[in-house]
Amino acid sequence: MKEFLYHQNSIVMALVLFIFMLIAIEAGYRFGLKANKNESYKAHVVAVQSSLLGLLALLIAFTFSIAIQRFDSRSDAVVDEANAIGTTYLRTELLPISMRSDIQQSIHDYVDLRVLASATPLNQVAEQSVLRLKATHIQTILWRQAMAAVEKDPRPVTSGLFVQSLNELIDSYGRRIMSVDRHVPEAVLLLLSFVFIVTGGITGYAVGITNQRPSFISYIMVGLFVLLVFLIIDLDHPRQGLIKVNQQSLIDLRHSIANTQHTKTR
């Protein structure tokens, strides 16, 4: 099932959550003005408020942990893919000279495609689908070229090593696609948002039963919670938010291969 929140702007989502939180505090405050004012009831409301704040902190910590793990796995996947492609390109020097140039050009095209895919936002679903199809097509071409090289030179220390590195190239592509597609489940974000808004309502209610307006400190607390939720959403939105996975290893590899290709054609 397609998830709605995953393709939304993280700043807009944080602003919407902040507005809902302010509305919840104000609504809770107004209900609190009409509530029972005896001391035992006030103590009960404060206890509930403290419990909800603790639950909210636990949910934020849990969700932030998931988001940072996803972010780290995406960063590692970029480096792993660049290393796999680079190793495959280097091992083309082990192949028969008559086949070497065509295979190196295929890898060059593949790197260009992977850099382009890395720069394309994931909410551009159609473009991403086309780029993934092109990547698998080039992988098929490379595999056929590798099989032709094995038939021409079946030695394990030449064509065999190239096939091994090509297999890792394909595997690293699959791992990276998986790491990009995995994120914090939408149900967890919805639960976090729900608890967040309910906590705001209870906070306003707890202030209302004391016949006072919510203090500036309360709004600072809300702002900090919204900031933390924004970080969670932004970390979980690769290529869409302010915090992006560094693609420099792939970009450097592309420059290196391009320079090598240019040197050989001179």
Buried (B, 14 or more C-beta within 10 A) or exposed (E): EEEEBBBBBBEEBBEEBBEBBBBBBBBBBEBBBEBEEEEEEBEEBBEBBEEBBEEBEEBBEBBBEBBBEBBEBBBBBBBBBBBBBBBBBBBBEBBEEEBBBBBBEBBBBBBBBBBBBBEBBBBBEEBBEEBBEBBBEBBEBBBEBBEBBBEEBEEEEBBBBBBBBBBBBBEBBEBBBEBBEBBBBBEBBEEBBEBBBBBBBBBBBBBBBEEEEBEEEBBEBBEEBBEBBBBBBBBBBBBBBEBBBEBEBBBEBBEBBEEBBEEEEE
